[in-house]
Amino acid sequence: MTFYEKIHKINRTVFLWFRAIRIKFLLASVIAVTNGIAINYWKSGEFEFGYALLTYFGILCLHISVDLFNDYSDFKRGIDTNTNRTKFSGGTGVIPENLINSKLIYLAGIIFLILGGLIGLYFVTIKGILIVILLTFAIISIYFYSTNIVNAGLGELFVAIKGCMIVLGSYYIQSDAINLTSVFVGIIVGLLSAVILLVTSFPDYDADKNSGRRTLVILVGKENSVKLFAIIIALTYVMIVGGSIIGIIPIFSVIGLLSMPFAIKAVYKLRKFNESTQLVSSMGNSIIYSRLCGILLALSFFI
């Protein structure tokens, strides 16, 4: 094998693992951590750089872990082989396409879970009991998310709680406190994450249902899920505007409304969920809305 062939092989391996860990979806956790850090900066004007880096690393490890476990579980249950994969749904495809062995994916999930857990344990030693609670919840729910939690129809609720707890934990690590703003923003960030899981469940409806998985779309039906999707989006904007007015979050947080065109387009497109191109467009606009709104919300605390 020539030098260039070795480089090509290494690049291909790296690309495949980036695909496996769904690197483009990790931004959700980055945004959640950033909001927690930003709230502390708004409240105190202080910023612990070392703690921030460790928090980002630990949370990303945990996020990668749950995605790898999810890919492994979906392959074992035959979900990923019985659905039309899009760039936003249907898993990564690395296992069904025999690009990475399923056992290796599972092992990588364990490794990232341990890494994230070790970072959490470090913060337990210096920050105390609250981190113990958050870490215990994270590890248990991550390991059982793709089986027990989703089977019970609690996937979207778990994602919302996860987003909220990341904000709370990130803020607590910086400030040694929990306040109304961190809880309030945590709920917003959680909703922004849950709405993505909701819309990306539409294409997998039949495969999920046949495998025994109970997503929110399956529980309430597609038509009602469209309505719920719109309600969740409207609620995030109501909370941003209302929170800005009464001073829970900065008045500048209304810049989050700049994401509204994408949200409106996402709702409009989702109403035509039976058309694959419209559904893919809705998922794309949903992700832009969620990420942009979360980024602008975090930015407002630094202004």
One Martini backbone bead per residue (centre of mass of N, CA, C, O) as a GRO file, in nm:
protein
  303
    1MET     BB    1   0.094   0.038   0.025
    2THR     BB    2   0.072   0.351  -0.023
    3PHE     BB    3   0.076   0.655   0.113
    4TYR     BB    4  -0.192   0.758  -0.024
    5GLU     BB    5  -0.359   0.509   0.054
    6LYS     BB    6  -0.335   0.549   0.359
    7ILE     BB    7  -0.462   0.829   0.370
    8HIS     BB    8  -0.731   0.745   0.244
    9LYS     BB    9  -0.806   0.536   0.463
   10ILE     BB   10  -0.806   0.730   0.701
   11ASN     BB   11  -1.016   0.930   0.589
   12ARG     BB   12  -1.243   0.721   0.565
   13THR     BB   13  -1.256   0.639   0.862
   14VAL     BB   14  -1.317   0.917   0.976
   15PHE     BB   15  -1.574   0.968   0.813
   16LEU     BB   16  -1.734   0.722   0.921
   17TRP     BB   17  -1.728   0.816   1.223
   18PHE     BB   18  -1.868   1.083   1.177
   19ARG     BB   19  -2.122   0.947   1.074
   20ALA     BB   20  -2.181   0.765   1.326
   21ILE     BB   21  -2.192   1.028   1.534
   22ARG     BB   22  -2.343   1.263   1.411
   23ILE     BB   23  -2.195   1.550   1.399
   24LYS     BB   24  -2.433   1.752   1.315
   25PHE     BB   25  -2.599   1.684   1.599
   26LEU     BB   26  -2.402   1.798   1.828
   27LEU     BB   27  -2.497   2.099   1.840
   28ALA     BB   28  -2.714   2.070   2.056
   29SER     BB   29  -2.514   2.035   2.298
   30VAL     BB   30  -2.350   2.290   2.254
   31ILE     BB   31  -2.586   2.484   2.297
   32ALA     BB   32  -2.663   2.397   2.583
   33VAL     BB   33  -2.393   2.464   2.718
   34THR     BB   34  -2.374   2.760   2.626
   35ASN     BB   35  -2.621   2.857   2.782
   36GLY     BB   36  -2.518   2.796   3.065
   37ILE     BB   37  -2.265   2.979   3.043
   38ALA     BB   38  -2.413   3.244   2.960
   39ILE     BB   39  -2.578   3.285   3.215
   40ASN     BB   40  -2.338   3.326   3.403
   41TYR     BB   41  -2.224   3.573   3.257
   42TRP     BB   42  -2.478   3.751   3.297
   43LYS     BB   43  -2.472   3.732   3.616
   44SER     BB   44  -2.126   3.764   3.671
   45GLY     BB   45  -1.893   3.792   3.438
   46GLU     BB   46  -1.804   3.490   3.433
   47PHE     BB   47  -1.536   3.236   3.328
   48GLU     BB   48  -1.467   2.886   3.313
   49PHE     BB   49  -1.269   2.744   3.089
   50GLY     BB   50  -1.199   2.459   3.192
   51TYR     BB   51  -1.488   2.370   3.261
   52ALA     BB   52  -1.602   2.411   2.979
   53LEU     BB   53  -1.434   2.202   2.826
   54LEU     BB   54  -1.520   1.957   2.998
   55THR     BB   55  -1.820   1.983   2.940
   56TYR     BB   56  -1.815   1.948   2.639
   57PHE     BB   57  -1.674   1.672   2.635
   58GLY     BB   58  -1.872   1.511   2.812
   59ILE     BB   59  -2.136   1.566   2.652
   60LEU     BB   60  -2.038   1.459   2.377
   61CYS     BB   61  -1.986   1.172   2.470
   62LEU     BB   62  -2.282   1.113   2.553
   63HIS     BB   63  -2.410   1.175   2.280
   64ILE     BB   64  -2.254   0.967   2.114
   65SER     BB   65  -2.345   0.721   2.272
   66VAL     BB   66  -2.654   0.731   2.212
   67ASP     BB   67  -2.622   0.714   1.900
   68LEU     BB   68  -2.476   0.440   1.887
   69PHE     BB   69  -2.690   0.274   2.036
   70ASN     BB   70  -2.917   0.341   1.836
   71ASP     BB   71  -2.792   0.210   1.587
   72TYR     BB   72  -2.764  -0.072   1.705
   73SER     BB   73  -3.062  -0.120   1.782
   74ASP     BB   74  -3.192  -0.066   1.500
   75PHE     BB   75  -3.047  -0.298   1.361
   76LYS     BB   76  -3.141  -0.537   1.546
   77ARG     BB   77  -3.459  -0.455   1.482
   78GLY     BB   78  -3.476  -0.360   1.163
   79ILE     BB   79  -3.519  -0.053   1.104
   80ASP     BB   80  -3.282   0.043   0.903
   81THR     BB   81  -3.383  -0.192   0.683
   82ASN     BB   82  -3.710  -0.057   0.678
   83THR     BB   83  -3.608   0.231   0.573
   84ASN     BB   84  -3.595   0.551   0.440
   85ARG     BB   85  -3.315   0.717   0.407
   86THR     BB   86  -3.207   1.025   0.522
   87LYS     BB   87  -3.022   1.308   0.618
   88PHE     BB   88  -3.227   1.304   0.899
   89SER     BB   89  -3.292   0.987   0.877
   90GLY     BB   90  -3.247   0.633   0.946
   91GLY     BB   91  -2.974   0.674   1.023
   92THR     BB   92  -2.640   0.616   0.906
   93GLY     BB   93  -2.571   0.314   0.761
   94VAL     BB   94  -2.300   0.167   0.855
   95ILE     BB   95  -2.417  -0.117   0.914
   96PRO     BB   96  -2.598  -0.204   0.668
   97GLU     BB   97  -2.332  -0.134   0.474
   98ASN     BB   98  -2.069  -0.259   0.607
   99LEU     BB   99  -1.862  -0.032   0.738
  100ILE     BB  100  -1.942  -0.109   1.040
  101ASN     BB  101  -1.939  -0.292   1.302
  102SER     BB  102  -2.171  -0.342   1.543
  103LYS     BB  103  -1.977  -0.409   1.783
  104LEU     BB  104  -1.807  -0.150   1.747
  105ILE     BB  105  -2.032   0.050   1.803
  106TYR     BB  106  -2.094  -0.050   2.089
  107LEU     BB  107  -1.810  -0.010   2.206
  108ALA     BB  108  -1.797   0.294   2.152
  109GLY     BB  109  -2.036   0.362   2.332
  110ILE     BB  110  -1.902   0.271   2.595
  111ILE     BB  111  -1.653   0.455   2.585
  112PHE     BB  112  -1.809   0.728   2.580
  113LEU     BB  113  -1.962   0.676   2.844
  114ILE     BB  114  -1.710   0.661   3.023
  115LEU     BB  115  -1.591   0.936   2.959
  116GLY     BB  116  -1.836   1.100   3.052
  117GLY     BB  117  -1.841   0.978   3.340
  118LEU     BB  118  -1.558   1.079   3.431
  119ILE     BB  119  -1.620   1.376   3.411
  120GLY     BB  120  -1.855   1.365   3.608
  121LEU     BB  121  -1.690   1.261   3.853
  122TYR     BB  122  -1.513   1.508   3.878
  123PHE     BB  123  -1.752   1.704   3.941
  124VAL     BB  124  -1.846   1.560   4.193
  125THR     BB  125  -1.585   1.620   4.370
  126ILE     BB  126  -1.635   1.957   4.333
  127LYS     BB  127  -1.983   1.988   4.332
  128GLY     BB  128  -2.161   1.734   4.403
  129ILE     BB  129  -2.489   1.611   4.425
  130LEU     BB  130  -2.616   1.721   4.162
  131ILE     BB  131  -2.422   1.570   3.968
  132VAL     BB  132  -2.509   1.290   4.053
  133ILE     BB  133  -2.796   1.311   3.947
  134LEU     BB  134  -2.733   1.385   3.651
  135LEU     BB  135  -2.544   1.144   3.589
  136THR     BB  136  -2.732   0.912   3.653
  137PHE     BB  137  -2.947   0.984   3.451
  138ALA     BB  138  -2.770   0.979   3.197
  139ILE     BB  139  -2.661   0.686   3.201
  140ILE     BB  140  -2.927   0.530   3.219
  141SER     BB  141  -3.079   0.666   2.975
  142ILE     BB  142  -2.874   0.604   2.755
  143TYR     BB  143  -2.873   0.290   2.772
  144PHE     BB  144  -3.216   0.281   2.760
  145TYR     BB  145  -3.330   0.448   2.524
  146SER     BB  146  -3.347   0.235   2.266
  147THR     BB  147  -3.557   0.071   2.445
  148ASN     BB  148  -3.734   0.139   2.702
  149ILE     BB  149  -3.800   0.440   2.645
  150VAL     BB  150  -3.914   0.412   2.355
  151ASN     BB  151  -4.117   0.179   2.416
  152ALA     BB  152  -4.277   0.389   2.620
  153GLY     BB  153  -4.294   0.679   2.469
  154LEU     BB  154  -4.025   0.878   2.586
  155GLY     BB  155  -3.828   1.016   2.387
  156GLU     BB  156  -3.908   1.320   2.380
  157LEU     BB  157  -3.894   1.365   2.684
  158PHE     BB  158  -3.598   1.292   2.720
  159VAL     BB  159  -3.481   1.511   2.533
  160ALA     BB  160  -3.593   1.749   2.692
  161ILE     BB  161  -3.456   1.682   2.962
  162LYS     BB  162  -3.168   1.672   2.861
  163GLY     BB  163  -3.146   1.967   2.768
  164CYS     BB  164  -3.211   2.090   3.045
  165MET     BB  165  -2.976   1.947   3.211
  166ILE     BB  166  -2.741   2.070   3.056
  167VAL     BB  167  -2.794   2.358   3.138
  168LEU     BB  168  -2.790   2.318   3.443
  169GLY     BB  169  -2.508   2.186   3.466
  170SER     BB  170  -2.342   2.411   3.327
  171TYR     BB  171  -2.424   2.633   3.526
  172TYR     BB  172  -2.339   2.496   3.792
  173ILE     BB  173  -2.034   2.463   3.729
  174GLN     BB  174  -1.995   2.781   3.716
  175SER     BB  175  -2.188   2.874   3.997
  176ASP     BB  176  -2.319   2.682   4.224
  177ALA     BB  177  -2.616   2.704   4.084
  178ILE     BB  178  -2.980   2.752   4.079
  179ASN     BB  179  -3.210   2.911   3.858
  180LEU     BB  180  -3.469   3.034   3.680
  181THR     BB  181  -3.319   3.079   3.414
  182SER     BB  182  -3.202   2.791   3.376
  183VAL     BB  183  -3.477   2.651   3.368
  184PHE     BB  184  -3.609   2.814   3.141
  185VAL     BB  185  -3.391   2.758   2.923
  186GLY     BB  186  -3.397   2.451   2.945
  187ILE     BB  187  -3.682   2.420   2.831
  188ILE     BB  188  -3.632   2.545   2.558
  189VAL     BB  189  -3.401   2.356   2.469
  190GLY     BB  190  -3.565   2.096   2.498
  191LEU     BB  191  -3.777   2.169   2.282
  192LEU     BB  192  -3.577   2.201   2.045
  193SER     BB  193  -3.503   1.895   2.052
  194ALA     BB  194  -3.782   1.749   2.045
  195VAL     BB  195  -3.878   1.856   1.764
  196ILE     BB  196  -3.675   1.689   1.600
  197LEU     BB  197  -3.764   1.406   1.681
  198LEU     BB  198  -4.051   1.433   1.582
  199VAL     BB  199  -3.999   1.488   1.272
  200THR     BB  200  -3.790   1.236   1.232
  201SER     BB  201  -4.028   1.013   1.279
  202PHE     BB  202  -4.199   1.003   1.021
  203PRO     BB  203  -4.030   0.814   0.819
  204ASP     BB  204  -4.031   0.572   1.063
  205TYR     BB  205  -4.315   0.472   1.129
  206ASP     BB  206  -4.335   0.177   1.022
  207ALA     BB  207  -4.072   0.060   1.138
  208ASP     BB  208  -4.132   0.127   1.433
  209LYS     BB  209  -4.405  -0.020   1.460
  210ASN     BB  210  -4.304  -0.311   1.371
  211SER     BB  211  -4.079  -0.312   1.624
  212GLY     BB  212  -4.228  -0.159   1.889
  213ARG     BB  213  -4.205   0.130   1.860
  214ARG     BB  214  -4.291   0.447   2.054
  215THR     BB  215  -4.370   0.717   1.921
  216LEU     BB  216  -4.543   1.004   1.906
  217VAL     BB  217  -4.656   0.954   1.623
  218ILE     BB  218  -4.784   0.679   1.701
  219LEU     BB  219  -4.959   0.765   1.949
  220VAL     BB  220  -5.116   1.032   1.793
  221GLY     BB  221  -5.038   1.076   1.513
  222LYS     BB  222  -4.976   1.271   1.240
  223GLU     BB  223  -5.179   1.502   1.260
  224ASN     BB  224  -5.129   1.564   1.566
  225SER     BB  225  -4.820   1.608   1.534
  226VAL     BB  226  -4.837   1.867   1.374
  227LYS     BB  227  -4.977   2.029   1.597
  228LEU     BB  228  -4.762   1.980   1.814
  229PHE     BB  229  -4.529   2.104   1.663
  230ALA     BB  230  -4.652   2.393   1.654
  231ILE     BB  231  -4.687   2.429   1.961
  232ILE     BB  232  -4.391   2.406   2.046
  233ILE     BB  233  -4.288   2.641   1.882
  234ALA     BB  234  -4.474   2.856   2.003
  235LEU     BB  235  -4.376   2.818   2.297
  236THR     BB  236  -4.085   2.917   2.259
  237TYR     BB  237  -4.168   3.208   2.179
  238VAL     BB  238  -4.335   3.278   2.426
  239MET     BB  239  -4.101   3.242   2.628
  240ILE     BB  240  -3.909   3.451   2.511
  241VAL     BB  241  -4.093   3.697   2.525
  242GLY     BB  242  -4.190   3.670   2.819
  243GLY     BB  243  -3.906   3.655   2.954
  244SER     BB  244  -3.814   3.936   2.851
  245ILE     BB  245  -4.035   4.111   2.984
  246ILE     BB  246  -3.988   3.991   3.297
  247GLY     BB  247  -3.656   3.920   3.321
  248ILE     BB  248  -3.541   3.624   3.298
  249ILE     BB  249  -3.443   3.734   3.031
  250PRO     BB  250  -3.316   3.905   2.800
  251ILE     BB  251  -3.431   4.131   2.572
  252PHE     BB  252  -3.236   4.015   2.343
  253SER     BB  253  -3.382   3.728   2.307
  254VAL     BB  254  -3.569   3.815   2.061
  255ILE     BB  255  -3.366   3.718   1.836
  256GLY     BB  256  -3.494   3.430   1.813
  257LEU     BB  257  -3.716   3.525   1.596
  258LEU     BB  258  -3.529   3.491   1.339
  259SER     BB  259  -3.625   3.176   1.311
  260MET     BB  260  -3.926   3.180   1.209
  261PRO     BB  261  -3.923   3.120   0.901
  262PHE     BB  262  -3.835   2.821   0.944
  263ALA     BB  263  -4.073   2.734   1.121
  264ILE     BB  264  -4.300   2.793   0.923
  265LYS     BB  265  -4.195   2.610   0.698
  266ALA     BB  266  -4.196   2.347   0.861
  267VAL     BB  267  -4.502   2.337   0.913
  268TYR     BB  268  -4.601   2.356   0.622
  269LYS     BB  269  -4.449   2.098   0.517
  270LEU     BB  270  -4.565   1.888   0.729
  271ARG     BB  271  -4.859   1.885   0.614
  272LYS     BB  272  -4.697   1.716   0.366
  273PHE     BB  273  -4.593   1.419   0.470
  274ASN     BB  274  -4.658   1.236   0.206
  275GLU     BB  275  -4.426   1.409   0.090
  276SER     BB  276  -4.096   1.362   0.079
  277THR     BB  277  -3.988   1.647   0.003
  278GLN     BB  278  -4.147   1.799   0.225
  279LEU     BB  279  -4.038   1.643   0.468
  280VAL     BB  280  -3.738   1.709   0.429
  281SER     BB  281  -3.778   2.014   0.441
  282SER     BB  282  -3.890   2.021   0.728
  283MET     BB  283  -3.643   1.902   0.868
  284GLY     BB  284  -3.439   2.115   0.779
  285ASN     BB  285  -3.594   2.365   0.900
  286SER     BB  286  -3.602   2.260   1.191
  287ILE     BB  287  -3.298   2.259   1.242
  288ILE     BB  288  -3.249   2.557   1.186
  289TYR     BB  289  -3.440   2.668   1.396
  290SER     BB  290  -3.321   2.531   1.648
  291ARG     BB  291  -3.025   2.628   1.623
  292LEU     BB  292  -3.069   2.933   1.587
  293CYS     BB  293  -3.231   2.984   1.844
  294GLY     BB  294  -3.013   2.877   2.042
  295ILE     BB  295  -2.783   3.068   1.958
  296LEU     BB  296  -2.930   3.340   2.005
  297LEU     BB  297  -2.990   3.293   2.301
  298ALA     BB  298  -2.695   3.279   2.393
  299LEU     BB  299  -2.604   3.553   2.274
  300SER     BB  300  -2.790   3.740   2.453
  301PHE     BB  301  -2.605   3.703   2.717
  302PHE     BB  302  -2.346   3.860   2.579
  303ILE     BB  303  -2.465   4.153   2.503
   0.00000   0.00000   0.00000
